[in-house]
Amino acid sequence: MEVKIPLLFLLLDILAEFIQLSMESHPLRDNDSVQYLSDLIRRMLDGDSLSREEMSSCLEQSNWQLTDQYICLVIAHQEKDDEINASGSLGAALSLYLAANTYLILKKQIFFVVNLTQSNMTWQEIYDHCAPQLRDSFLKVGISMTFTDFSLLSQYYFQCCEALRIGLKKKPMFWFFRFEDYMLQYMLENSKGQLSTPAIVHPRLYRLMVYDKKKGTSLCELLRVYLENNMSTTQSARKLYIHKNTFLYRLAKVKEIMDLDFSDPDVRLMLLLQLRIVMNQPSVDFSSS
């Protein structure tokens, strides 16, 4: 029978390892500068209005610059006392190892800001060192894109949170989610604005959807594959595992029903985005549209 080691013990092991590494390679930072930095980040996440001069002055306490290169990580934990305490140990351990960083313990989260410029480390080096320990601790991690304007920090914190949200929905068994891998999904989810999914579907695409439903065909799927393959009939037929002549016959039916100019790149982009949105919400009822 498999025995799971409590998260607290795993994280304490990580803490010991990182303290040893940090003592070998990094000096400790002044506590006041760390506190200034943590307070600044908390105020920014709370939405306080701060001038660039205020931010720059605070960052300079840690020898950081507004235009250094940064990356953010959000490590999720369950809201249990032992895991919150263990998460604090993990935060301290990572903070010792990654000299140019700071972190906050938030509700169900540890939020890390890493200054890649000052740490002289690449994101790949950070990943290579931290990934195995985080994975083995059964924690989930959301990672922002790199950025060079610290005043936009709250947006990159949001990227971490969205990467976690979408990643856990798409790949719940995975543990490591980069926002850049889920950017298209985020854009699709937010492209509708105040409109419902049926309300943004082009009438000609809706006509094709109705035809599919009545006839039991898959012309919408054929159209999606056709658009995704840059209107290559040969490649599209291969993707759908049908003869090219069969594909051409069905494509002609699509064009007859929709009567749209597929040579117009704006039309193709619009249709492909709408098809992706509809695919992401297969249970949407279009009957009242």
C-alpha positions in Angstrom: 0.0 0.0 0.0 1.3 3.4 -1.0 1.9 5.7 2.0 1.8 9.5 1.3 4.3 11.5 3.3 2.6 14.5 5.0 3.1 17.8 3.1 4.7 19.4 6.1 7.5 16.8 6.3 8.1 17.1 2.5 8.4 20.9 2.7 10.7 20.8 5.7 13.0 18.5 3.7 12.9 21.1 0.9 13.6 23.9 3.4 16.7 22.1 4.7 18.0 21.6 1.1 17.5 25.1 0.1 19.0 26.6 3.2 22.1 24.5 2.5 22.3 25.7 -1.1 21.7 29.3 -0.1 24.4 29.3 2.5 26.8 28.1 -0.2 25.9 30.7 -2.8 23.9 33.7 -1.5 24.3 36.3 1.2 21.3 37.1 3.4 19.4 40.3 2.6 18.6 43.0 5.0 15.3 42.4 6.7 14.2 46.0 6.4 14.6 46.0 2.6 12.7 42.7 2.4 9.9 44.2 4.5 9.8 47.4 2.3 9.5 45.2 -0.8 6.8 43.0 0.7 4.8 46.0 1.8 5.0 47.6 -1.6 3.8 44.4 -3.4 0.9 44.0 -1.0 -0.1 47.6 -1.6 0.1 47.1 -5.3 -2.0 43.9 -5.1 -4.6 45.8 -3.0 -4.9 48.4 -5.7 -3.3 51.3 -3.9 -2.4 54.3 -6.2 1.4 54.6 -6.2 3.6 56.8 -8.3 6.5 55.4 -10.2 8.8 57.5 -8.0 7.3 55.8 -4.9 7.8 52.4 -6.4 11.3 53.1 -7.6 12.4 54.5 -4.2 11.1 51.4 -2.4 12.7 49.0 -5.0 16.0 50.7 -4.6 16.1 49.5 -1.0 16.7 46.0 -2.4 18.8 47.2 -5.4 15.9 46.5 -7.7 14.9 48.7 -10.7 11.5 49.3 -12.2 12.8 48.1 -15.5 14.6 44.9 -14.4 13.2 41.7 -15.8 10.8 39.9 -13.5 8.6 36.8 -13.4 5.9 35.8 -10.9 4.8 32.5 -9.5 1.7 31.6 -7.5 1.9 28.4 -5.5 -1.5 27.1 -4.4 -2.1 25.3 -1.1 -5.2 24.2 0.8 -6.3 26.4 3.6 -5.3 24.1 6.4 -3.1 25.2 9.3 -0.4 22.7 8.8 -0.2 23.4 5.0 -0.2 27.2 5.6 2.7 26.8 8.1 4.5 24.4 5.7 3.9 26.8 2.8 5.6 29.5 4.9 8.6 27.2 5.3 8.6 26.6 1.6 8.5 30.3 0.9 11.4 31.0 3.2 13.4 28.1 1.6 12.8 29.3 -1.9 13.5 32.9 -0.9 16.9 31.9 0.6 17.9 30.1 -2.6 16.6 32.7 -5.1 18.4 35.6 -3.6 16.7 38.3 -5.8 13.1 37.6 -4.9 10.4 38.2 -2.4 7.2 36.4 -1.5 3.9 36.9 0.3 1.7 34.4 2.0 -1.8 35.1 0.7 -5.1 33.2 1.2 -4.5 29.7 -0.2 -1.4 31.0 -2.0 2.3 31.9 -1.9 3.1 34.7 -4.3 6.7 35.0 -5.5 8.2 37.8 -7.4 11.6 36.9 -8.9 14.0 39.5 -10.2 15.7 37.7 -13.1 18.1 40.6 -13.7 19.4 40.7 -10.2 19.5 37.0 -9.6 21.6 36.3 -12.7 19.4 33.3 -13.3 17.3 32.4 -16.3 13.7 31.2 -15.9 14.8 27.7 -17.1 17.4 27.5 -14.3 14.9 28.4 -11.7 12.5 25.8 -13.1 15.2 23.1 -13.2 16.0 23.7 -9.5 12.5 24.2 -8.1 10.2 22.0 -10.3 11.0 18.5 -8.8 10.5 19.7 -5.2 7.3 21.5 -5.9 5.9 18.6 -7.9 6.8 16.0 -5.2 5.0 18.2 -2.7 1.7 17.9 -4.6 1.5 21.7 -5.1 0.1 23.5 -8.1 2.0 26.4 -9.6 0.9 29.2 -11.9 3.6 31.2 -13.7 3.4 34.6 -15.4 5.2 35.7 -18.5 8.4 37.7 -17.9 8.0 41.5 -17.8 10.2 44.6 -17.5 7.8 47.1 -15.9 7.3 46.5 -12.2 4.4 49.0 -12.1 2.4 46.3 -13.9 3.0 43.7 -11.2 -0.7 43.2 -10.3 -1.4 42.2 -13.9 1.2 39.5 -13.9 -0.1 38.3 -10.5 -3.4 38.0 -12.3 -1.7 36.0 -15.1 -0.5 33.5 -12.5 -4.0 33.1 -11.0 -5.6 32.7 -14.4 -2.9 30.1 -15.5 -3.8 28.1 -12.4 -7.6 28.4 -12.9 -7.5 27.4 -16.6 -4.7 24.9 -16.2 -6.5 23.0 -13.4 -9.6 22.9 -15.6 -7.8 21.7 -18.7 -5.2 19.5 -17.1 -6.2 18.7 -13.5 -3.6 16.0 -13.1 -0.8 18.4 -14.1 0.9 20.8 -11.6 2.8 23.4 -13.6 0.8 26.0 -15.6 2.4 28.9 -17.6 0.1 31.7 -18.6 1.6 31.8 -22.1 0.3 28.3 -22.7 -3.2 29.3 -21.8 -3.3 32.8 -23.3 -5.5 31.8 -26.2 -8.0 30.1 -23.9 -8.1 33.3 -21.7 -8.7 35.5 -24.8 -11.4 33.2 -26.0 -13.2 33.3 -22.6 -13.0 37.1 -22.5 -13.7 37.9 -26.1 -17.5 37.9 -25.7 -17.7 40.9 -23.4 -21.3 41.2 -22.1 -22.8 39.0 -24.9 -23.8 35.4 -24.5 -22.2 32.8 -26.8 -25.3 32.6 -29.1 -25.3 36.4 -29.4 -21.8 36.6 -30.9 -22.2 33.8 -33.5 -22.4 35.1 -37.1 -25.9 34.4 -38.7 -24.2 32.4 -41.5 -22.3 30.2 -39.0 -25.5 29.7 -37.1 -27.2 28.6 -40.3 -24.4 26.0 -40.8 -24.9 24.8 -37.2 -28.6 24.4 -37.7 -28.0 22.4 -40.9 -25.6 20.1 -39.0 -28.2 19.5 -36.3 -31.0 18.7 -38.7 -29.0 16.5 -41.1 -26.6 14.9 -38.6 -23.6 16.2 -40.5 -20.3 17.6 -39.2 -19.8 20.6 -41.5 -18.9 22.9 -38.7 -16.0 20.6 -37.8 -15.0 20.4 -41.4 -15.0 24.2 -41.6 -12.8 24.5 -38.4 -10.2 22.0 -39.7 -10.2 23.8 -43.1 -9.6 27.2 -41.5 -7.0 25.8 -39.0 -5.0 24.3 -41.9 -4.8 27.6 -43.9 -7.5 26.5 -46.3 -5.4 23.6 -47.6 -7.8 21.0 -48.9 -5.2 18.3 -49.1 -4.1 18.7 -45.5 -7.6 19.2 -44.2 -8.8 16.0 -45.9 -5.9 14.1 -44.3 -6.7 15.5 -40.9 -10.3 14.3 -41.2 -9.3 10.9 -42.7 -11.6 11.4 -45.7 -10.9 11.3 -49.5 -10.0 14.7 -51.0 -13.0 14.5 -53.4 -15.3 13.9 -50.4 -13.8 16.8 -48.6 -14.3 19.1 -51.7 -17.9 18.0 -52.0 -18.6 18.8 -48.4 -16.7 22.1 -48.5 -18.8 23.2 -51.5 -21.9 22.5 -49.4 -20.4 24.7 -46.6 -19.8 27.5 -49.0 -23.3 27.2 -50.5 -24.9 27.4 -47.0 -22.8 30.2 -45.6 -22.2 32.3 -48.8 -19.2 34.1 -47.2 -15.9 35.2 -48.7 -13.3 32.8 -47.2 -10.5 34.7 -49.0 -11.1 37.6 -46.6 -8.6 37.1 -43.6 -11.0 39.0 -41.2 -13.8 36.6 -42.1 -11.6 33.5 -41.5 -10.4 34.9 -38.1 -13.9 35.7 -37.0 -15.2 32.3 -37.9 -12.3 30.4 -36.3 -12.6 32.4 -33.1 -16.4 31.8 -33.0 -15.9 28.1 -33.7 -13.4 27.8 -30.8 -15.7 29.6 -28.5 -18.6 27.3 -29.4 -16.4 24.3 -29.0 -15.5 25.4 -25.5 -19.1 25.5 -24.5 -20.7 22.5 -26.2 -23.8 22.6 -24.0 -24.9 26.1 -25.1 -28.4 26.1 -26.4 -28.8 28.0 -29.7 -32.4 27.1 -30.2 -33.7 30.5 -29.0 -31.1 32.5 -31.1 
